[in-house]
Amino acid sequence: MADTETLDDLVRRVDPDRWLASRFIGDAAARADVIALYAMNYELARVAGGVSNALMGEIRLTWWREAMEEIAAGKPPRKHPNVEALAASKFDPNALAALSEARFTDLDEGPLKDEAAVLAYVDGTAGALAVLAARRLDPSADPHAVKGAARAWGLSGLWRLKQSGRDRLPADWTQADVKQRVEVQLKAARGEVRGLPVAAFPAVAPAALARSYAAGREMGELEKKARLTFAVATGRL
């Protein structure tokens, strides 16, 4: 993160899909909190790909976990723009610490062993992130209402990660397997998101792009905007 780069600038650069979805958050304070959350997610997600060994990764993830635990204990936040933003946010710092803990799985060698392991990983990362964002946007949001959408998004993300050279999917999974599983989760999501408050929908809106990503198709910004706008306007994925 450059010295002059804001958290909003950072998320726009490194997580453009979630950033686009965040533009549909009307409350400025809530949007800023969600952006800080997405910025932390980026910091955690990039650890495994940016270290030469697991020990270094553990040190970095522990730094984030302890930074959140210190906030929970009422200590002053560490001098880091993202940590300070999260300390000022309405998120439960213990839940943020759990996000850090979930990322230790990224440091394991080899792929996740089976579907149960994949879904557990997705629920602890993309799923937990979506729950935090949704409940920040509307505290009445039911965590179960984001489950399918977050799983579809997380699965498509693992496929994209495989295409970039970091394969975490079970060895026998093909693209067809990923596409089929994404469809299953999107089908579940269609019913689940009906119970999601309108204000919280931007937390799951990126799942509207999951089908294309699972099919190996990248989209231009205009198409992404159109799909996200339709999803938010209709409450449909």
VOLO-82650 format. One line per field, with one value per residue: residue number from 1; residue in three letters; z, y, x of N, C-alpha, C, O in turn. Coordinates in steps of 0.1 Angstrom, whole numbers. Layout:
n c(NUM;...);
res c(ALA;...);
nzz c(Z;...);
nyy c(Y;...);
nxx c(X;...);
cazz c(Z;...);
cayy c(Y;...);
caxx c(X;...);
czz c(Z;...);
cyy c(Y;...);
cxx c(X;...);
ozz c(Z;...);
oyy c(Y;...);
oxx c(X;...);
This chain:
n c(1;2;3;4;5;6;7;8;9;10;11;12;13;14;15;16;17;18;19;20;21;22;23;24;25;26;27;28;29;30;31;32;33;34;35;36;37;38;39;40;41;42;43;44;45;46;47;48;49;50;51;52;53;54;55;56;57;58;59;60;61;62;63;64;65;66;67;68;69;70;71;72;73;74;75;76;77;78;79;80;81;82;83;84;85;86;87;88;89;90;91;92;93;94;95;96;97;98;99;100;101;102;103;104;105;106;107;108;109;110;111;112;113;114;115;116;117;118;119;120;121;122;123;124;125;126;127;128;129;130;131;132;133;134;135;136;137;138;139;140;141;142;143;144;145;146;147;148;149;150;151;152;153;154;155;156;157;158;159;160;161;162;163;164;165;166;167;168;169;170;171;172;173;174;175;176;177;178;179;180;181;182;183;184;185;186;187;188;189;190;191;192;193;194;195;196;197;198;199;200;201;202;203;204;205;206;207;208;209;210;211;212;213;214;215;216;217;218;219;220;221;222;223;224;225;226;227;228;229;230;231;232;233;234;235;236;237);
res c(MET;ALA;ASP;THR;GLU;THR;LEU;ASP;ASP;LEU;VAL;ARG;ARG;VAL;ASP;PRO;ASP;ARG;TRP;LEU;ALA;SER;ARG;PHE;ILE;GLY;ASP;ALA;ALA;ALA;ARG;ALA;ASP;VAL;ILE;ALA;LEU;TYR;ALA;MET;ASN;TYR;GLU;LEU;ALA;ARG;VAL;ALA;GLY;GLY;VAL;SER;ASN;ALA;LEU;MET;GLY;GLU;ILE;ARG;LEU;THR;TRP;TRP;ARG;GLU;ALA;MET;GLU;GLU;ILE;ALA;ALA;GLY;LYS;PRO;PRO;ARG;LYS;HIS;PRO;ASN;VAL;GLU;ALA;LEU;ALA;ALA;SER;LYS;PHE;ASP;PRO;ASN;ALA;LEU;ALA;ALA;LEU;SER;GLU;ALA;ARG;PHE;THR;ASP;LEU;ASP;GLU;GLY;PRO;LEU;LYS;ASP;GLU;ALA;ALA;VAL;LEU;ALA;TYR;VAL;ASP;GLY;THR;ALA;GLY;ALA;LEU;ALA;VAL;LEU;ALA;ALA;ARG;ARG;LEU;ASP;PRO;SER;ALA;ASP;PRO;HIS;ALA;VAL;LYS;GLY;ALA;ALA;ARG;ALA;TRP;GLY;LEU;SER;GLY;LEU;TRP;ARG;LEU;LYS;GLN;SER;GLY;ARG;ASP;ARG;LEU;PRO;ALA;ASP;TRP;THR;GLN;ALA;ASP;VAL;LYS;GLN;ARG;VAL;GLU;VAL;GLN;LEU;LYS;ALA;ALA;ARG;GLY;GLU;VAL;ARG;GLY;LEU;PRO;VAL;ALA;ALA;PHE;PRO;ALA;VAL;ALA;PRO;ALA;ALA;LEU;ALA;ARG;SER;TYR;ALA;ALA;GLY;ARG;GLU;MET;GLY;GLU;LEU;GLU;LYS;LYS;ALA;ARG;LEU;THR;PHE;ALA;VAL;ALA;THR;GLY;ARG;LEU);
nzz c(0;-10;3;-1;-8;-2;19;4;-22;-23;-21;-43;-63;-57;-52;-70;-76;-52;-44;-64;-57;-32;-38;-38;-13;7;31;43;65;71;46;46;68;58;36;50;61;38;29;50;45;21;29;45;27;9;21;20;-6;-6;9;17;31;54;81;81;70;91;111;100;98;125;135;125;138;165;166;162;185;205;201;209;236;245;241;227;191;168;149;121;91;83;105;124;112;114;141;147;137;135;138;154;170;178;160;137;144;142;114;106;118;103;80;83;72;45;45;44;28;-4;-19;-7;9;3;-6;17;32;15;15;43;44;27;40;63;53;28;35;62;59;43;61;81;67;58;83;93;76;80;110;116;97;87;92;78;55;37;30;7;-14;-6;-7;-34;-45;-32;-42;-69;-68;-58;-81;-99;-86;-89;-117;-117;-107;-81;-66;-47;-48;-45;-59;-79;-89;-116;-140;-147;-125;-106;-117;-116;-88;-81;-93;-78;-53;-60;-67;-42;-29;-41;-29;-2;-1;-2;23;31;43;24;26;32;10;-8;3;-6;-33;-52;-58;-80;-101;-101;-116;-142;-137;-128;-151;-164;-176;-180;-172;-185;-170;-174;-180;-155;-138;-148;-142;-114;-107;-116;-99;-73;-76;-80;-61;-67;-76);
nyy c(-12;21;52;73;61;54;33;27;32;11;-12;-9;-14;-40;-57;-55;-64;-67;-41;-27;-37;-25;1;3;6;27;41;61;57;30;19;27;11;-15;-14;-13;-38;-54;-47;-57;-84;-87;-83;-106;-127;-125;-133;-160;-163;-146;-152;-170;-193;-214;-206;-179;-170;-177;-160;-135;-137;-142;-117;-101;-114;-110;-82;-77;-89;-74;-50;-59;-63;-38;-23;3;7;-8;10;13;18;3;-13;7;17;-4;-6;16;9;-7;-34;-66;-72;-97;-114;-105;-114;-141;-143;-140;-163;-183;-182;-195;-220;-216;-218;-245;-272;-285;-295;-289;-316;-328;-323;-315;-304;-282;-267;-261;-245;-224;-214;-204;-183;-166;-169;-161;-135;-124;-126;-109;-84;-82;-81;-58;-40;-43;-51;-70;-90;-124;-148;-172;-165;-157;-178;-197;-179;-169;-192;-199;-178;-181;-206;-201;-183;-199;-215;-195;-189;-213;-211;-191;-204;-212;-238;-249;-267;-300;-327;-342;-326;-311;-284;-286;-298;-278;-258;-271;-273;-246;-239;-253;-241;-215;-219;-226;-202;-185;-189;-184;-157;-142;-137;-118;-86;-56;-36;-50;-65;-58;-71;-97;-95;-98;-125;-127;-127;-151;-174;-169;-166;-192;-205;-198;-174;-141;-108;-76;-42;-28;-48;-62;-41;-39;-64;-65;-43;-51;-74;-62;-45;-62;-81;-106;-134);
nxx c(8;7;20;3;-20;-54;-75;-98;-89;-70;-86;-101;-82;-72;-92;-115;-141;-156;-152;-167;-193;-195;-202;-228;-236;-253;-250;-224;-206;-209;-201;-174;-165;-169;-152;-128;-128;-127;-102;-85;-91;-78;-51;-47;-53;-32;-10;0;9;30;52;82;83;64;66;72;48;31;39;32;4;-3;5;-17;-38;-32;-32;-60;-70;-58;-73;-98;-93;-92;-70;-48;-49;-26;-1;-11;-27;-50;-55;-61;-84;-101;-103;-117;-141;-174;-172;-169;-140;-131;-143;-129;-104;-108;-110;-84;-73;-85;-71;-47;-48;-42;-15;-8;7;0;-32;-66;-83;-109;-144;-157;-137;-130;-154;-155;-133;-140;-163;-151;-136;-144;-171;-174;-165;-185;-207;-199;-198;-225;-239;-229;-240;-267;-278;-297;-294;-295;-271;-273;-285;-266;-251;-251;-245;-220;-205;-207;-193;-168;-159;-157;-137;-116;-112;-102;-79;-65;-61;-42;-21;-19;-30;-56;-76;-92;-74;-87;-106;-122;-127;-154;-164;-162;-178;-203;-207;-207;-231;-249;-247;-255;-281;-291;-287;-305;-329;-322;-313;-336;-344;-327;-320;-326;-306;-284;-277;-256;-234;-234;-236;-214;-215;-230;-213;-201;-207;-197;-170;-164;-167;-145;-144;-135;-146;-154;-153;-177;-196;-195;-205;-231;-242;-240;-255;-280;-284;-284;-306;-327;-325;-316;-296);
cazz c(0;-11;14;-4;-12;9;19;-7;-34;-22;-24;-58;-71;-55;-50;-77;-77;-40;-44;-71;-49;-21;-43;-36;1;8;43;41;76;69;35;50;76;49;28;59;62;26;29;58;38;11;35;49;16;1;29;16;-18;-5;18;11;39;62;93;78;69;104;118;95;102;139;137;123;148;178;164;165;199;213;201;217;250;248;239;215;179;162;140;107;86;82;119;130;106;120;156;148;130;144;138;166;168;180;147;128;147;136;100;106;122;92;69;85;62;33;45;43;15;-12;-20;3;5;-3;-7;31;35;7;20;56;42;21;50;72;47;21;42;74;55;39;73;88;59;58;96;95;68;87;121;116;86;91;86;69;42;28;29;-6;-22;-3;-12;-49;-47;-28;-51;-82;-64;-58;-95;-104;-79;-96;-130;-115;-103;-67;-67;-34;-50;-46;-71;-89;-93;-129;-141;-147;-111;-99;-123;-111;-74;-81;-97;-67;-43;-65;-65;-27;-26;-46;-18;10;-1;-1;37;35;42;12;28;34;-2;-14;9;-14;-47;-61;-63;-93;-111;-98;-127;-153;-133;-128;-165;-170;-185;-174;-177;-185;-159;-178;-177;-141;-132;-152;-134;-100;-106;-117;-87;-62;-79;-80;-50;-73;-81);
cayy c(0;33;61;82;53;52;19;26;30;-2;-23;-8;-19;-54;-65;-46;-68;-63;-27;-23;-40;-16;14;3;9;41;47;63;51;15;16;28;0;-26;-13;-16;-52;-60;-44;-67;-97;-87;-85;-119;-136;-124;-138;-173;-161;-136;-156;-181;-205;-214;-199;-165;-168;-178;-147;-124;-139;-140;-102;-96;-119;-103;-68;-76;-93;-62;-41;-65;-61;-24;-16;12;0;-6;21;7;24;-7;-17;18;19;-15;-3;26;4;-14;-48;-73;-75;-111;-120;-102;-123;-154;-143;-143;-177;-192;-182;-204;-231;-212;-222;-259;-277;-294;-290;-293;-330;-332;-313;-311;-294;-270;-259;-255;-234;-213;-208;-196;-171;-158;-169;-153;-121;-120;-125;-97;-73;-82;-77;-44;-32;-45;-60;-81;-100;-137;-154;-183;-160;-154;-190;-202;-169;-168;-204;-198;-168;-187;-217;-195;-177;-210;-218;-185;-191;-224;-206;-183;-212;-216;-247;-255;-276;-314;-331;-348;-317;-305;-272;-290;-301;-265;-252;-278;-269;-232;-238;-259;-230;-204;-224;-225;-188;-178;-189;-178;-142;-136;-133;-108;-72;-49;-29;-60;-73;-56;-81;-110;-92;-103;-138;-126;-129;-164;-184;-166;-169;-206;-210;-194;-162;-128;-98;-62;-35;-25;-60;-64;-31;-42;-76;-61;-34;-60;-82;-54;-39;-72;-90;-119;-138);
caxx c(0;15;18;-8;-32;-64;-80;-107;-81;-64;-96;-105;-71;-68;-105;-124;-155;-162;-153;-179;-205;-196;-207;-243;-239;-257;-245;-210;-198;-210;-193;-160;-162;-169;-140;-117;-129;-122;-87;-79;-92;-67;-39;-47;-53;-20;2;6;16;41;63;90;81;52;69;70;34;25;43;23;-10;-3;5;-30;-47;-29;-37;-74;-72;-55;-84;-108;-89;-93;-57;-47;-46;-13;0;-13;-40;-61;-58;-67;-97;-109;-105;-128;-153;-184;-170;-164;-126;-129;-146;-119;-93;-111;-107;-69;-70;-89;-61;-36;-50;-35;-1;-7;11;-10;-46;-76;-84;-121;-154;-160;-126;-132;-166;-152;-124;-148;-172;-143;-130;-154;-184;-173;-164;-199;-215;-195;-203;-240;-244;-226;-250;-280;-276;-307;-291;-294;-259;-276;-290;-255;-242;-249;-238;-206;-199;-205;-182;-155;-156;-152;-124;-106;-109;-94;-66;-59;-57;-31;-9;-19;-41;-60;-88;-89;-66;-95;-117;-121;-135;-168;-168;-163;-190;-215;-208;-211;-245;-256;-247;-263;-295;-295;-286;-317;-339;-316;-311;-349;-345;-317;-325;-321;-294;-273;-275;-242;-224;-235;-238;-204;-218;-236;-203;-194;-209;-188;-156;-162;-166;-132;-146;-133;-156;-151;-159;-191;-205;-196;-214;-245;-246;-241;-267;-292;-285;-288;-319;-338;-323;-314;-282);
czz c(0;0;12;-8;0;8;7;-20;-34;-27;-39;-67;-70;-54;-57;-77;-63;-39;-52;-64;-38;-25;-41;-21;3;20;43;52;74;57;38;59;67;41;37;61;50;24;38;52;28;17;40;38;8;9;23;3;-18;4;12;19;49;75;92;77;82;112;113;99;117;142;136;134;161;177;167;180;209;213;209;232;254;247;227;202;174;151;125;102;86;96;126;125;112;135;157;142;140;144;151;163;170;167;137;131;142;121;98;108;110;81;71;76;49;33;44;29;9;-11;-8;-1;-1;-2;7;35;28;12;34;54;36;31;60;66;40;28;54;70;51;51;80;81;60;72;99;87;74;98;122;105;92;84;76;55;32;25;15;-15;-19;-7;-27;-52;-44;-37;-64;-79;-64;-72;-101;-98;-86;-110;-128;-110;-89;-65;-53;-36;-49;-59;-82;-94;-107;-129;-141;-133;-104;-104;-117;-96;-72;-84;-85;-56;-47;-64;-51;-24;-30;-36;-6;10;0;14;41;33;30;14;29;21;-9;-9;1;-29;-56;-65;-76;-105;-111;-110;-139;-149;-133;-142;-172;-178;-176;-180;-176;-174;-162;-175;-163;-134;-135;-144;-120;-98;-107;-104;-75;-64;-77;-68;-55;-78;-93);
cyy c(12;43;70;75;51;37;17;24;16;-13;-21;-14;-34;-63;-57;-51;-64;-48;-21;-25;-30;-2;14;4;23;48;49;56;36;11;17;16;-13;-26;-17;-31;-59;-58;-54;-81;-98;-90;-99;-129;-136;-130;-150;-172;-152;-140;-168;-194;-203;-206;-184;-161;-168;-165;-136;-125;-137;-125;-97;-101;-112;-89;-67;-80;-82;-52;-46;-63;-47;-16;-7;4;2;4;16;12;15;-11;-5;20;8;-12;7;21;-2;-29;-53;-77;-90;-119;-117;-111;-137;-155;-146;-157;-186;-192;-190;-216;-229;-217;-237;-263;-286;-288;-295;-307;-334;-320;-307;-301;-281;-261;-253;-243;-221;-206;-200;-184;-163;-158;-160;-138;-116;-118;-112;-84;-71;-76;-63;-35;-32;-55;-72;-92;-114;-143;-165;-178;-157;-166;-195;-192;-168;-181;-204;-189;-174;-198;-211;-189;-188;-215;-208;-186;-202;-219;-197;-191;-216;-225;-252;-265;-290;-318;-336;-339;-311;-292;-275;-292;-288;-258;-258;-274;-255;-231;-243;-248;-218;-207;-222;-210;-181;-178;-182;-163;-135;-131;-123;-94;-65;-42;-38;-67;-70;-66;-94;-107;-97;-117;-139;-128;-143;-174;-181;-169;-184;-212;-205;-181;-149;-118;-84;-54;-31;-36;-63;-54;-35;-54;-73;-52;-42;-68;-74;-48;-49;-81;-104;-122;-147);
cxx c(9;11;6;-21;-41;-68;-90;-100;-75;-74;-100;-95;-70;-81;-116;-139;-162;-162;-165;-192;-206;-202;-222;-246;-241;-251;-229;-202;-198;-201;-178;-156;-160;-156;-128;-116;-123;-107;-80;-80;-81;-54;-37;-45;-40;-8;8;14;28;52;70;89;69;54;67;55;27;27;34;9;-12;-3;-9;-40;-45;-34;-52;-77;-68;-66;-95;-106;-89;-79;-57;-43;-32;-13;0;-27;-52;-65;-65;-82;-106;-112;-116;-141;-162;-183;-165;-149;-123;-132;-136;-106;-95;-108;-92;-66;-74;-79;-49;-36;-43;-21;2;-2;1;-24;-55;-81;-98;-131;-157;-149;-127;-143;-162;-142;-131;-157;-164;-137;-140;-168;-184;-172;-178;-208;-212;-200;-218;-245;-240;-236;-264;-278;-286;-305;-289;-281;-262;-280;-278;-247;-240;-242;-224;-198;-197;-193;-168;-150;-150;-139;-113;-102;-100;-80;-58;-53;-44;-19;-9;-32;-44;-71;-83;-83;-75;-106;-113;-128;-150;-173;-171;-176;-203;-217;-212;-226;-253;-258;-255;-278;-299;-296;-299;-328;-334;-317;-325;-351;-335;-322;-318;-308;-282;-269;-261;-232;-223;-235;-227;-206;-225;-226;-197;-195;-199;-174;-154;-161;-153;-133;-144;-142;-150;-158;-174;-200;-206;-206;-228;-250;-249;-253;-280;-294;-290;-302;-330;-337;-321;-300;-283);
ozz c(9;5;21;-10;11;-1;1;-28;-45;-35;-45;-77;-79;-56;-51;-78;-64;-33;-47;-64;-34;-16;-41;-18;1;19;42;49;76;58;34;58;69;38;32;61;51;19;34;52;26;13;39;38;2;3;21;1;-28;7;4;15;51;80;100;81;85;119;121;103;121;152;144;139;168;188;174;186;219;223;217;240;265;252;218;203;177;145;119;110;90;99;133;133;115;140;167;143;152;148;159;154;164;163;128;122;137;116;89;101;107;73;62;72;42;22;43;19;15;-4;0;-13;-9;2;8;41;33;14;37;61;41;31;65;74;46;28;56;77;54;51;83;86;62;72;107;92;72;95;129;105;102;72;66;45;20;17;11;-23;-28;-12;-32;-61;-51;-39;-69;-88;-68;-75;-108;-105;-88;-114;-138;-108;-85;-62;-47;-26;-53;-70;-94;-102;-109;-120;-135;-130;-96;-96;-113;-92;-63;-77;-82;-50;-39;-61;-48;-16;-24;-35;1;21;2;16;53;23;26;6;26;20;-15;-15;1;-37;-67;-76;-83;-116;-119;-113;-144;-158;-136;-144;-184;-186;-166;-192;-168;-168;-153;-170;-158;-126;-127;-139;-114;-88;-99;-99;-68;-54;-73;-65;-48;-82;-98);
oyy c(14;42;73;81;47;30;6;16;10;-21;-32;-20;-41;-75;-53;-42;-59;-42;-12;-17;-27;5;25;4;32;60;38;51;30;1;8;11;-21;-36;-24;-37;-69;-66;-59;-88;-109;-98;-105;-138;-146;-131;-150;-179;-150;-131;-176;-205;-192;-199;-178;-151;-160;-160;-128;-116;-132;-120;-89;-93;-108;-83;-57;-74;-80;-46;-39;-62;-44;-5;-9;-5;13;7;15;11;19;-12;-8;23;11;-16;7;29;-3;-36;-46;-85;-95;-128;-125;-115;-143;-165;-153;-163;-196;-202;-191;-222;-238;-219;-241;-256;-294;-279;-303;-310;-344;-309;-295;-290;-271;-249;-242;-233;-210;-194;-190;-175;-153;-148;-152;-130;-105;-108;-104;-75;-60;-68;-56;-24;-23;-67;-82;-102;-115;-143;-166;-185;-155;-166;-196;-196;-168;-180;-208;-192;-172;-199;-216;-189;-185;-218;-212;-183;-201;-223;-196;-185;-223;-220;-259;-271;-293;-313;-334;-343;-305;-289;-267;-289;-286;-253;-250;-272;-251;-223;-237;-246;-212;-198;-218;-206;-171;-168;-175;-157;-123;-122;-119;-91;-68;-43;-33;-74;-79;-68;-101;-117;-101;-121;-149;-130;-146;-181;-191;-175;-189;-223;-208;-178;-147;-119;-81;-59;-32;-34;-66;-58;-33;-54;-77;-54;-39;-69;-78;-48;-46;-89;-114;-112;-152);
oxx c(17;0;-1;-31;-37;-65;-90;-104;-74;-71;-103;-98;-68;-80;-126;-148;-173;-172;-172;-201;-218;-206;-228;-258;-232;-248;-222;-191;-188;-194;-170;-145;-151;-150;-119;-106;-115;-99;-69;-70;-75;-46;-26;-37;-36;3;20;24;35;61;64;93;65;45;61;51;18;19;29;2;-23;-10;-14;-48;-55;-38;-56;-86;-75;-69;-102;-115;-86;-78;-65;-35;-26;-23;11;-36;-63;-77;-75;-91;-118;-123;-123;-151;-160;-192;-158;-147;-113;-126;-133;-99;-86;-105;-88;-58;-67;-79;-41;-26;-39;-15;14;-6;-6;-27;-51;-82;-98;-128;-159;-152;-124;-141;-166;-144;-129;-158;-169;-132;-145;-174;-193;-178;-181;-216;-221;-205;-223;-254;-246;-239;-271;-277;-283;-312;-281;-280;-255;-280;-281;-237;-228;-233;-215;-187;-186;-185;-159;-138;-140;-130;-101;-91;-90;-70;-46;-42;-36;-8;0;-43;-35;-75;-72;-87;-72;-115;-102;-136;-158;-184;-180;-183;-212;-229;-220;-233;-264;-268;-262;-286;-311;-304;-303;-335;-342;-320;-325;-359;-334;-328;-307;-299;-271;-259;-256;-221;-213;-234;-230;-201;-225;-230;-188;-186;-194;-166;-143;-155;-151;-124;-151;-146;-141;-168;-182;-211;-217;-214;-237;-261;-258;-260;-289;-306;-299;-310;-341;-346;-324;-293;-273);
